[in-house]
Amino acid sequence: DELDAVEGNRPRKEMPADEFANMVLEHLKSSGVQQSAKEDRISFNAVEGWPGDYIAATGTFTEGSTEKRAAIFIGPEFGTVARADLTAAAREALDARFDVLIACGFNFEAHTSELNKLGPLPILKAKMNPELHMSDELKNTGSGNLFVVFGEPDIEWKFDDNGQISVEVLGIDVFDPKTGEVRASGKDDIAAWFIDTDYDEESFFVRHAYFMGANDPYKQLKTSLRAEIDEEAWETLYRDTSRPFPRPSTGRFAVKVINHFGDEVMKVFGV
């Protein structure tokens, strides 16, 4: 067909579901799951298949001196992990008394970012590297960040004297595999963050944009633009506390945070 001959419209080669799942588990066993810091990597002692409706495998890892069991959910090869599927997987993992759920997916539905726990069960969403689509060419060396967990943003907000809202981003909450606890990391893990000051529960509109990072934040920008920039104007965007904004008409605002890997997570707040 003429349409299929056009670049970008060719049908994607999709491997059988079992073959795809086995490939993911093989790389998961050798690579582990990486979080923001190297010491937060979850390294598996063993990964074995599990006959569940949503849980594909069980992985064991050491937490301190105790061995823990992780339920592993694998999202579609081409597609997005839906909140309903993630919730069903978490219920199945909770019923089977797993210690943590690790959901692996190339993309996650926006509202899954609000689902980080079901009862006592922590839910870690591990974003799979697109390189896994090239599994035939990808050597399974156990190196590289093939599965990266980006935790929930740690955010505080308040009303000012004029009744407007200001938001401060404090860092990222990450799961510590050594203790099983969730702890806050610093602001250095954040590359950029955005606010939809009037979130409608359907689409995220960037109404405020802010950038963070160490060293000289303008050096690379000057090089890219090949021009002088107004540093005073850019400093209004280089901050961890937002400019004030009015109470949202929808009763909700949303904050989206992006790390240095390019992964993003969103959190919604009711006012």
C-alpha positions in Angstrom: 0.0 0.0 0.0 1.1 3.5 -0.8 0.5 4.7 2.8 2.6 1.9 4.3 5.5 2.9 2.0 5.6 6.4 3.6 8.1 6.7 6.4 6.4 6.5 9.8 3.4 4.6 8.5 5.0 1.2 8.1 3.4 -1.4 10.3 5.4 -2.1 13.4 6.9 -5.5 13.8 5.4 -6.9 17.0 6.8 -10.0 18.6 4.6 -12.7 20.2 3.5 -11.6 23.7 5.3 -14.5 25.4 8.5 -13.7 23.5 8.3 -10.0 24.4 7.7 -10.8 28.1 10.6 -13.2 28.3 12.9 -10.7 26.6 11.9 -8.0 29.2 12.4 -10.4 32.1 15.8 -11.5 30.8 17.0 -7.8 30.7 15.3 -7.0 34.0 17.1 -9.8 35.8 20.5 -8.7 34.5 20.0 -4.9 34.6 17.8 -4.4 37.6 15.8 -1.3 38.2 17.5 2.1 38.4 16.3 5.1 40.4 17.9 8.5 40.6 21.0 7.5 42.4 23.2 4.4 41.7 22.9 3.2 45.3 19.1 3.0 44.8 19.3 0.3 42.1 17.1 -2.7 42.8 19.2 -5.8 41.8 17.4 -9.1 41.6 18.7 -12.3 43.0 16.3 -14.3 40.8 13.4 -13.6 38.4 10.9 -16.4 37.7 7.6 -16.6 35.9 4.3 -16.2 37.8 0.9 -17.6 36.6 -1.1 -14.5 37.3 -3.7 -12.6 35.2 -1.7 -9.4 35.5 1.5 -10.4 37.3 4.0 -12.0 34.8 6.8 -12.8 37.2 8.2 -12.6 40.7 11.6 -11.1 41.4 13.5 -11.5 44.7 15.9 -8.9 46.0 17.7 -8.2 49.3 16.4 -5.5 51.6 19.0 -5.1 54.3 19.5 -8.7 55.4 16.0 -9.8 54.4 14.9 -11.3 51.0 11.8 -9.6 49.6 9.5 -10.5 46.8 8.5 -8.1 44.0 5.5 -8.7 41.7 6.4 -7.8 38.1 3.8 -6.4 35.7 4.7 -5.9 32.1 2.9 -3.4 30.0 2.2 -3.6 26.2 5.0 -3.7 23.7 3.3 -0.8 21.8 0.9 1.2 23.9 0.4 2.8 27.3 -0.1 1.3 30.8 -3.6 2.2 31.9 -4.5 3.1 35.5 -7.2 0.3 35.5 -4.6 -2.3 34.6 -2.1 -1.0 37.2 -4.8 -1.1 39.9 -5.8 -4.7 39.0 -2.1 -5.8 39.0 -1.7 -4.1 42.5 -4.7 -5.9 43.8 -3.4 -9.2 42.5 0.0 -8.6 44.1 -1.6 -7.6 47.4 -3.7 -10.8 47.5 -0.6 -12.9 46.8 1.3 -11.1 49.6 4.1 -9.6 47.5 6.2 -6.9 49.2 6.2 -4.5 46.2 4.8 -4.1 42.7 7.2 -3.2 39.9 5.2 -2.1 36.8 7.3 -2.0 33.6 6.0 0.0 30.7 7.2 2.2 27.8 4.5 4.8 28.6 2.1 5.3 31.5 -1.3 7.0 31.5 -1.1 10.4 33.2 -3.4 9.4 36.1 -1.2 6.4 37.0 1.2 8.9 38.5 -1.2 9.4 41.4 -1.2 5.6 42.2 2.0 5.0 44.2 0.6 2.6 46.9 -2.3 0.2 47.4 -2.8 -0.5 51.1 0.7 -1.4 52.4 1.9 -2.3 48.9 4.4 0.2 47.3 3.9 0.6 43.5 7.0 1.4 41.5 6.5 2.4 37.9 9.6 1.5 35.9 9.9 3.2 32.5 11.4 0.9 29.9 14.1 2.3 27.6 13.0 2.4 24.0 16.2 0.5 23.2 14.3 -2.6 24.3 12.3 -2.4 21.0 15.6 -3.3 19.3 16.0 -6.5 21.4 17.6 -8.4 18.6 20.5 -5.9 18.4 20.7 -5.1 22.1 23.3 -7.1 24.0 22.2 -8.2 27.4 25.2 -7.0 29.3 23.4 -5.9 32.5 24.6 -2.4 32.0 22.7 0.8 31.2 19.5 2.2 32.5 16.9 0.0 30.7 14.4 0.3 33.6 14.2 3.6 35.4 11.8 4.5 38.3 11.0 8.1 38.8 9.4 8.7 42.2 6.5 10.9 43.2 7.4 14.6 43.4 7.6 16.1 46.9 5.6 19.3 46.7 4.2 21.9 49.1 1.7 24.7 48.3 0.0 27.5 50.2 -2.2 30.5 49.9 -0.5 33.9 50.1 -2.0 37.1 51.8 -3.9 37.9 48.5 -5.5 34.5 48.4 -3.3 33.3 45.5 -1.5 30.0 45.4 2.2 29.4 45.3 3.9 26.0 44.8 7.3 24.8 45.9 9.0 21.7 44.6 11.2 20.1 47.3 12.5 17.0 45.5 11.5 13.5 44.6 10.3 10.7 46.9 12.3 7.5 46.0 11.9 3.9 47.2 15.0 2.8 49.2 15.6 -0.9 48.5 17.9 -1.2 51.5 15.2 -0.3 54.0 11.9 -0.6 52.2 11.1 3.0 53.1 10.3 5.9 50.9 12.7 8.8 51.3 13.0 12.3 49.7 15.8 13.1 47.4 17.1 16.6 46.7 16.1 19.1 44.1 19.2 18.2 42.0 17.3 15.3 40.4 14.8 17.8 38.8 15.5 19.3 35.3 12.3 21.1 34.8 8.8 21.4 36.3 5.5 22.8 35.0 2.1 23.8 36.4 -1.3 23.6 34.9 -3.0 26.2 37.1 -6.5 25.2 36.0 -6.4 21.4 35.4 -9.5 19.9 33.8 -8.7 16.2 34.5 -8.2 15.6 30.7 -5.4 17.6 29.2 -2.3 19.1 30.9 -1.7 22.7 29.6 1.7 24.2 30.6 0.7 27.6 32.1 3.8 28.0 34.2 7.3 26.6 33.3 10.3 26.5 35.5 13.8 25.1 35.1 16.4 23.8 37.6 20.0 22.5 37.5 23.4 23.2 38.9 26.3 25.3 37.5 25.6 28.1 35.0 22.0 27.5 33.7 22.5 30.1 30.9 25.8 29.0 29.4 24.3 26.3 27.2 21.3 28.4 26.4 23.6 31.2 25.1 25.5 28.7 23.0 22.3 27.3 21.5 20.8 30.6 20.7 24.1 32.2 19.6 22.8 35.4 21.2 22.8 37.4 24.4 19.9 36.6 26.7 18.2 38.7 29.3 19.4 36.8 32.4 17.1 38.8 34.7 14.1 37.6 32.7 15.3 34.0 32.6 15.9 34.0 36.4 12.2 34.3 36.8 12.0 30.8 35.3 15.0 29.4 37.1 13.4 28.7 40.5 11.9 26.1 42.8 9.0 28.2 43.9 6.3 29.3 41.5 4.9 32.7 40.9 1.5 33.1 42.6 -1.6 32.2 40.6 -5.3 32.5 41.3 -7.5 29.7 42.7 -8.4 27.3 39.8 -11.9 27.4 38.5 -11.8 23.6 38.1 -10.9 23.2 41.8 -7.6 21.5 40.8 -4.1 22.3 39.7 -1.5 19.8 38.4 2.3 19.8 38.7 4.5 17.9 36.2 8.1 17.2 37.1 10.8 16.0 34.6 14.1 14.5 35.7 17.5 14.5 33.9 16.7 11.2 32.1 13.6 12.9 30.5 11.2 10.9 32.6 8.1 12.7 33.8 5.6 12.4 36.6 2.4 14.4 37.4 0.6 15.1 40.6 -2.8 16.6 40.9 -3.9 18.8 43.9 -7.5 19.7 44.9 -8.1 23.2 46.2 
